[in-house]
Amino acid sequence: ESISRAIKGAADKAIPKRNPSPRSQPWWDEDTARKRRKLNQLERILHANPAISGTSQPYKAVRNCYFHCIREAKTKSWNDFMENAEDRGIFKDTGQSTGLPCQNP
């Protein structure tokens, strides 16, 4: 029994809980997820009780904080990416990178 617990404890520490999706955003973190859950909770309360006054103020405050958090996380992620970029010429004209001629309408 104690061996099983030791193996399970070691596996919980060493094995990641989730596999990141190729579409997962590099700026998304647990803080953003927590704010999203709180926003969803307040949104459900607001839609369930639209006639109660004062329910929209907490929702709007959390919504604004959530979107501000996303904006800051995206900016930080982009700045980190640019600091670690090996090749400074990563941004090329799309016409040059695809080899297709650019056509203006």
C-alpha positions in Angstrom: 0.0 0.0 0.0 2.7 2.5 0.9 4.6 1.6 -2.3 1.5 2.4 -4.3 1.1 5.7 -2.6 4.8 6.5 -3.2 4.5 5.7 -6.9 1.3 7.7 -7.3 2.9 10.7 -5.5 6.0 10.5 -7.7 3.8 10.2 -10.8 1.7 13.2 -9.8 4.8 15.4 -9.4 6.5 14.2 -12.5 3.7 13.8 -15.1 2.0 16.9 -16.4 -1.7 17.0 -15.8 -2.6 18.1 -19.3 -1.1 18.1 -22.8 -1.0 21.6 -24.3 -3.0 21.9 -27.4 -1.3 23.3 -30.5 -3.9 26.0 -30.4 -3.3 26.9 -26.8 -2.4 30.5 -26.2 1.1 31.2 -24.7 -0.3 34.1 -22.7 -3.1 32.2 -21.0 -2.3 31.3 -17.3 -4.1 30.2 -14.2 -4.8 33.8 -13.1 -6.5 34.5 -16.4 -8.5 31.3 -16.1 -9.6 32.2 -12.6 -10.8 35.7 -13.7 -12.7 34.0 -16.6 -14.5 31.7 -14.2 -15.5 34.6 -12.0 -16.7 36.6 -15.0 -18.8 33.6 -16.2 -20.2 33.3 -12.7 -21.3 36.9 -12.5 -22.6 36.8 -16.0 -24.9 33.9 -15.1 -26.1 35.8 -12.0 -26.8 38.9 -14.1 -28.8 37.0 -16.8 -30.7 35.1 -14.2 -31.7 38.2 -12.3 -31.8 41.1 -14.8 -34.3 43.2 -12.8 -32.2 43.3 -9.6 -30.4 46.6 -9.5 -26.7 46.6 -8.7 -26.0 43.3 -10.3 -24.4 44.9 -13.4 -21.8 46.9 -11.5 -19.7 44.0 -10.1 -20.0 42.2 -13.5 -18.7 45.3 -15.4 -15.8 45.7 -12.9 -14.7 42.1 -13.2 -15.2 42.2 -17.0 -13.0 45.2 -17.4 -10.4 43.7 -15.1 -10.4 40.4 -17.1 -9.9 42.1 -20.5 -7.2 44.4 -19.0 -5.5 41.2 -17.7 -5.6 39.6 -21.1 -4.2 42.8 -22.8 -1.3 42.9 -20.3 -0.6 39.1 -20.7 -0.6 39.4 -24.5 1.8 42.3 -24.4 4.1 40.6 -21.9 4.1 37.4 -24.0 4.8 39.3 -27.2 7.7 41.3 -25.5 9.2 38.0 -24.2 8.9 36.5 -27.6 10.7 39.4 -29.2 13.4 39.4 -26.6 14.1 35.8 -27.3 13.8 35.9 -31.1 17.0 34.6 -32.7 16.4 36.1 -36.2 15.5 39.7 -36.3 14.3 39.3 -39.9 11.3 37.1 -38.9 8.9 39.6 -40.4 9.2 39.6 -44.2 6.9 40.9 -46.8 4.3 38.2 -47.5 4.9 38.4 -51.2 8.6 37.6 -50.6 8.0 34.8 -48.2 5.4 33.0 -50.3 7.0 33.6 -53.7 3.7 34.8 -55.1 3.4 38.1 -56.9 1.4 40.8 -55.1 -1.6 41.9 -57.0 -3.4 45.2 -56.3 -7.1 45.3 -57.2 
